[in-house]
Amino acid sequence: MEVTEYLLDLVQNPNFRIDQDGSGIAGLRDGSISAMFSGSWDAAAVREILGENMGVAALPTYTLNGEEKQMYAYAGSKAIGVNTSTKYMVPAVELAVYLGSAEAQQLHYELRNVIPCNTELNADPAIADDPVVQAQNDTFDRTSILQPFVSAMNNCWTPVENMGKAIRNGNVTKENAAEQTQAMNDAMNSDGI
């Protein structure tokens, strides 16, 4: 409930804006926003706007009821699989092996800024010295928890999104914060989502 109340105060702060429909990137471009929470997927757009002025970091701490708290993100990953029923098993496996290879990860990094998980690539100074790579690795090491399987995450994202919208729209208030927080918790921990 204390975090819900903190968020209710935060949305009233004139220095805070909800990043919706690209408004964070647009705000960086027009100068109306100085900082935003995002991930490596937005790094190229932010770098294009801010150039040398771009800075990145793992999630910060915040103060809640006089106590410093660490923000956390979910650390996710991707997997490459092959359908065991495919008629083309050999080419499918070869493609999967290639897509997971250091060569493919290097190309993904160069072409799309997708940070590799290959430890040898991450040791290469051309990648290791990238501030976005450093911030993401710092996030994984210090300020994240491992994301469960996608199906389990549905029990998180929908209730959290609904709560965020309800806070933004004024449907959650300090008077009903405890009740709304409990409802979100119940939804996140139910089997029905």
C-alpha positions in Angstrom: 0.0 0.0 0.0 2.9 2.4 0.8 4.2 2.0 -2.8 0.7 2.6 -4.2 0.5 5.8 -2.1 4.0 6.8 -3.3 2.9 6.4 -6.9 -0.2 8.5 -6.3 2.0 11.3 -5.1 4.5 10.8 -8.0 1.8 11.2 -10.7 0.9 14.5 -9.1 4.5 15.7 -9.3 4.8 18.2 -12.2 8.3 16.8 -13.0 6.9 13.4 -13.7 5.2 12.3 -16.9 3.9 8.9 -18.0 5.6 7.7 -21.1 2.8 6.8 -23.4 2.7 6.4 -27.1 6.3 7.5 -27.5 6.0 10.7 -25.5 9.2 10.0 -23.6 11.3 9.9 -26.8 9.4 12.9 -28.2 10.0 14.8 -24.9 13.7 14.1 -25.1 13.6 15.4 -28.7 11.9 18.7 -27.9 13.6 19.2 -24.5 10.5 18.9 -22.3 11.9 15.7 -20.7 15.3 15.3 -19.2 15.4 11.7 -18.3 13.3 8.6 -18.8 13.0 4.9 -17.7 13.4 2.5 -20.6 15.7 -0.2 -21.8 18.3 -1.0 -24.4 15.6 -1.2 -27.1 15.3 2.6 -27.0 19.1 3.3 -26.8 19.6 4.0 -30.5 16.7 6.5 -30.6 17.9 8.2 -27.5 21.5 8.3 -28.7 20.3 9.9 -32.0 18.6 12.6 -30.0 21.1 13.3 -27.3 24.4 12.3 -28.9 27.3 12.8 -26.5 24.8 14.0 -23.8 23.3 10.5 -23.4 23.8 8.8 -20.1 22.6 5.4 -18.9 22.5 3.6 -15.6 20.9 0.7 -13.8 17.8 1.5 -11.8 18.1 4.0 -9.0 16.9 3.9 -5.4 14.1 5.9 -4.1 13.0 6.9 -0.6 9.8 5.4 0.9 8.7 6.4 4.4 12.3 7.6 5.1 13.9 4.4 4.0 16.0 3.9 0.8 14.6 1.2 -1.5 16.1 -0.2 -4.6 14.0 -0.4 -7.8 14.1 -3.7 -9.6 13.5 -4.7 -13.2 12.8 -8.1 -14.7 15.7 -9.7 -16.4 14.5 -11.5 -19.4 16.0 -13.7 -22.1 15.1 -15.3 -25.4 15.4 -18.8 -26.6 15.6 -20.3 -30.0 13.8 -23.6 -30.5 13.0 -26.1 -33.2 9.6 -27.7 -33.6 10.2 -31.5 -33.2 7.5 -32.2 -35.8 9.1 -30.2 -38.6 9.7 -32.0 -41.9 13.0 -30.0 -42.3 14.8 -30.9 -39.0 18.3 -30.5 -40.3 17.9 -27.0 -41.8 15.8 -25.9 -38.8 18.5 -27.0 -36.3 21.2 -25.4 -38.4 19.2 -22.1 -38.4 18.7 -22.3 -34.7 22.4 -23.0 -34.1 23.3 -20.1 -36.3 20.9 -17.7 -34.7 22.3 -18.5 -31.3 25.9 -18.2 -32.5 28.5 -15.5 -31.7 28.4 -14.4 -35.3 24.7 -13.8 -35.3 24.8 -12.1 -31.9 27.6 -9.8 -33.2 25.4 -8.9 -36.2 22.3 -8.3 -34.1 24.4 -6.0 -31.9 25.9 -4.1 -34.9 22.6 -3.8 -36.9 20.0 -3.6 -34.2 21.8 -2.8 -30.9 20.6 -6.1 -29.4 23.1 -6.8 -26.6 24.7 -10.2 -26.9 24.7 -12.8 -24.1 27.8 -14.5 -25.5 30.5 -13.9 -22.8 33.4 -13.8 -25.4 31.6 -11.0 -27.3 30.8 -9.2 -24.1 34.5 -9.2 -23.2 35.4 -7.5 -26.6 36.2 -3.9 -25.8 34.0 -2.7 -28.7 31.0 -4.1 -26.9 32.2 -4.0 -23.2 32.9 -0.3 -23.4 29.4 0.5 -24.7 27.7 2.3 -21.8 24.3 0.7 -22.7 25.9 -2.8 -22.4 27.5 -1.8 -19.1 24.2 -0.4 -17.7 22.3 -3.5 -18.8 24.8 -5.8 -17.3 24.8 -3.8 -14.1 21.0 -4.0 -14.1 21.2 -7.8 -14.5 23.8 -8.1 -11.7 22.4 -5.7 -9.1 18.9 -4.4 -9.8 16.8 -7.2 -11.4 15.1 -10.5 -10.7 14.9 -13.3 -13.3 11.7 -13.1 -15.2 9.6 -16.2 -15.0 8.2 -17.9 -18.1 6.0 -15.8 -20.4 2.8 -17.5 -19.3 3.5 -16.7 -15.6 4.3 -13.1 -16.5 0.7 -12.7 -17.8 -0.3 -12.9 -14.1 1.9 -9.8 -13.6 1.7 -7.5 -16.6 -2.1 -7.3 -16.9 -2.8 -6.5 -13.2 0.1 -4.1 -13.1 -0.9 -2.3 -16.3 -4.5 -2.0 -15.0 -3.3 -0.6 -11.7 -1.1 1.9 -13.5 -3.9 3.0 -15.7 -6.2 3.3 -12.6 -3.6 5.4 -10.8 -3.2 7.7 -13.8 -6.9 8.0 -14.4 -7.6 8.8 -10.7 -9.6 5.6 -10.0 -7.1 4.7 -7.3 -6.9 7.2 -4.4 -5.3 7.3 -1.0 -8.7 6.3 0.4 -8.9 3.1 -1.6 -5.2 2.4 -2.1 -5.2 -0.6 0.3 -8.2 -2.2 -1.3 -6.8 -1.6 -4.9 -3.4 -2.9 -4.0 -4.9 -6.0 -2.5 -7.0 -6.5 -5.6 -3.9 -6.2 -7.8 -2.1 -8.7 -5.6 -5.0 -11.1 -5.7 -5.1 -10.8 -9.5 -1.3 -11.4 -9.8 -1.5 -14.5 -7.6 -4.6 -16.1 -9.1 -4.7 -19.0 -11.6 -7.5 -17.4 -13.5 -5.6 -14.9 -15.6 
